[in-house]
Amino acid sequence: MSALFVTATGTEIGKTFITAALVRYLRRQGRVARAIKPVVSGFDDVTRPVSDPAVLARAMAQAPTDGTLAEISPWRFAAPLSPDMAARREGRAVDFGALVRHCRREIAAAGEDPLLIEDVGGAMVPLTGHETVLDWMAALRVPVLLVAGSYLGTISHTLTTLGVLRTAGLEVRAIVLNETPGSTVPLEETRETVSRFADDIPALTLARQGQPADLDAIAAALCL
């Protein structure tokens, strides 16, 4: 099994940017890498060409057709809110048991090929009236990649999220600090500070250019 769960300190941090970059990188190495984002909110037909599922589809060299997007993101909601709130506005709900079973089937089908499972929003986002993304990760028990930004305040957000993941007994393979556009906070200095408090968990950076050298180090740290 080579599954990895991609979570973050919050929304709009760059999970899809990093997930897609890793998929493209692995496929260039001849690996049959796939990515899914089973739950997505803020999805509508107007913006579907630039939606997260469409970005992941193109990373896998697939056209973002209705069928492809349904495979990548079976639970799609229109409102740009947490899934529990977005689903409620449509008279729907995320079936947590079905979500976990779906991911387990995808993991089994991938076998030893890399499968990246991207979450929605961040580690503590509510999926249902009782379960959060953290519960989803705990149910799957696959290694985790924690994505953070490089904005002012990210150090506290990153270390807080890391503490929650550790308390849940999850294996955090690496922390990737994704360069926040327009940030005045030094990316490398932020990484060094996070690294001092992350113990043996590698803290790495990814510039917005997505330099191959960055991806080499990230893939190695993730054992992909």
C-alpha positions in Angstrom: 0.0 0.0 0.0 1.3 3.5 -0.9 -1.6 5.7 0.1 -1.1 9.2 1.6 -3.6 11.5 3.1 -3.1 15.2 2.3 -4.4 17.6 5.0 -3.8 21.2 5.9 -3.9 23.8 8.5 -6.9 25.4 6.8 -8.5 26.2 3.5 -6.9 27.9 0.5 -3.5 26.8 1.7 -2.4 24.9 -1.4 -3.3 21.3 -0.8 -4.5 20.8 -4.4 -1.5 22.6 -5.8 0.9 20.3 -3.9 -1.2 17.1 -4.6 -1.3 17.8 -8.3 2.4 18.7 -8.4 3.3 15.4 -6.7 1.0 13.4 -9.0 2.7 15.0 -12.1 6.1 14.4 -10.6 5.5 10.7 -9.9 3.9 10.1 -13.3 7.0 11.6 -14.9 9.0 9.0 -13.0 6.9 6.3 -14.7 4.7 5.7 -11.6 0.9 5.1 -11.9 0.0 7.9 -9.4 -3.6 8.9 -8.7 -5.3 11.5 -6.6 -8.8 11.8 -5.3 -10.6 14.5 -3.4 -13.8 12.6 -2.3 -15.5 15.6 -0.7 -15.5 19.1 -2.2 -17.5 22.2 -1.5 -17.8 25.4 -3.5 -18.2 23.4 -6.7 -20.4 24.6 -9.6 -20.6 24.2 -13.3 -19.4 27.8 -14.0 -16.0 27.3 -12.3 -15.7 23.5 -12.8 -12.8 23.9 -15.4 -10.6 25.4 -12.6 -12.1 23.4 -9.7 -9.9 21.3 -7.5 -11.2 18.0 -9.0 -10.5 19.4 -12.5 -6.9 20.3 -11.5 -6.4 16.8 -10.2 -7.9 15.3 -13.3 -5.5 17.2 -15.5 -2.5 16.2 -13.3 -3.5 12.6 -14.1 -3.6 13.4 -17.8 -7.4 13.1 -17.9 -10.1 15.4 -19.3 -12.3 16.8 -16.6 -15.5 15.2 -17.8 -18.6 14.5 -15.7 -17.5 10.9 -15.2 -14.0 11.7 -14.3 -15.0 14.4 -11.8 -17.5 12.1 -10.2 -14.7 9.5 -9.7 -12.4 12.0 -8.2 -15.0 13.8 -6.0 -18.2 11.8 -5.5 -19.5 14.2 -2.8 -19.7 17.6 -4.4 -21.6 20.6 -2.9 -22.2 24.1 -4.3 -21.8 26.3 -1.2 -18.2 27.3 -0.3 -18.7 26.2 3.3 -17.7 23.3 5.5 -19.2 20.1 4.0 -21.8 19.6 6.8 -23.1 23.2 6.2 -22.9 23.0 2.4 -24.7 19.6 2.3 -27.4 20.8 4.6 -28.3 23.7 2.2 -29.0 21.0 -0.4 -31.0 18.7 1.9 -28.1 16.3 1.8 -25.5 14.9 4.1 -22.1 13.2 3.9 -22.5 9.6 4.8 -19.3 9.1 6.9 -19.4 5.3 6.8 -19.8 5.4 3.0 -17.0 7.9 2.7 -14.6 5.7 4.6 -15.6 2.6 2.7 -15.1 4.4 -0.6 -11.6 5.4 0.4 -10.7 1.9 1.5 -11.8 0.5 -1.8 -9.7 3.1 -3.6 -6.7 2.2 -1.4 -7.2 -1.5 -2.1 -7.5 -0.9 -5.8 -4.3 1.2 -6.0 -2.3 -1.6 -4.4 1.4 -0.5 -4.4 0.8 2.4 -6.7 0.7 5.9 -5.1 -2.7 7.1 -4.2 -3.1 10.6 -2.7 -6.3 11.3 -0.8 -6.9 15.1 -0.4 -9.2 16.4 2.3 -11.6 19.3 2.2 -10.6 22.5 4.1 -8.3 21.2 6.7 -7.8 18.8 9.6 -10.6 19.9 11.8 -13.3 20.8 9.3 -16.7 19.2 10.1 -17.9 16.6 7.6 -21.1 15.7 9.4 -22.9 16.7 12.5 -20.5 14.6 14.5 -17.4 13.8 12.4 -14.5 15.9 11.2 -11.7 15.4 8.7 -9.6 14.2 11.7 -12.1 11.4 12.3 -11.8 10.5 8.6 -8.0 10.3 8.8 -8.2 8.3 12.0 -10.5 5.8 10.3 -8.2 5.3 7.4 -4.9 5.2 9.3 -2.7 6.0 6.4 0.3 8.3 6.6 -0.3 12.0 6.5 1.2 15.0 4.7 0.5 18.3 6.4 0.4 21.3 4.2 0.8 24.8 5.6 1.3 28.3 4.2 4.1 30.8 4.7 1.9 33.7 5.8 2.2 35.5 9.2 0.7 33.3 11.8 1.3 30.0 10.0 3.8 28.8 12.6 1.1 28.7 15.3 -1.4 27.2 13.0 1.0 24.5 11.8 2.2 23.4 15.2 -1.4 23.4 16.6 -2.5 21.1 13.7 0.6 18.9 14.2 -0.3 18.5 17.8 -3.8 17.5 17.0 -2.6 14.9 14.5 -0.1 13.5 16.9 -2.7 13.2 19.7 -4.8 11.2 17.3 -1.9 8.8 16.8 -1.5 9.6 13.1 1.8 9.2 11.3 2.8 12.5 9.9 5.4 11.8 7.2 6.3 15.4 6.4 5.2 19.0 6.7 5.3 21.1 3.5 5.3 24.8 3.7 3.7 26.0 0.5 4.8 29.5 -0.5 1.9 32.0 0.1 1.6 34.5 -2.8 2.5 38.0 -1.6 3.6 36.9 1.8 6.3 39.1 3.5 7.3 36.2 5.8 10.6 34.5 4.7 9.8 31.0 3.5 13.1 29.3 4.6 13.1 31.1 8.0 9.6 29.9 8.6 10.6 26.3 7.7 13.6 26.5 10.1 11.3 27.6 13.0 8.7 25.0 12.3 11.4 22.3 12.1 12.7 23.1 15.5 9.4 22.2 17.1 8.5 19.3 14.7 11.0 16.9 16.2 11.9 14.2 13.7 9.2 15.2 11.1 10.8 16.7 8.0 9.7 20.2 7.3 10.1 21.1 3.7 9.2 24.0 1.4 7.6 24.3 -2.1 8.0 27.5 -4.0 5.1 28.4 -6.2 7.2 27.6 -9.3 7.2 24.0 -8.1 10.9 23.5 -8.7 11.8 19.8 -9.4 14.5 19.9 -6.6 11.7 20.7 -4.1 9.6 17.8 -5.3 12.5 15.4 -5.2 13.0 16.1 -1.5 9.3 16.0 -0.7 8.7 12.7 -2.5 11.7 11.2 -0.7 10.5 12.4 2.7 7.0 10.9 2.0 8.5 7.6 0.9 6.6 7.8 -2.4 
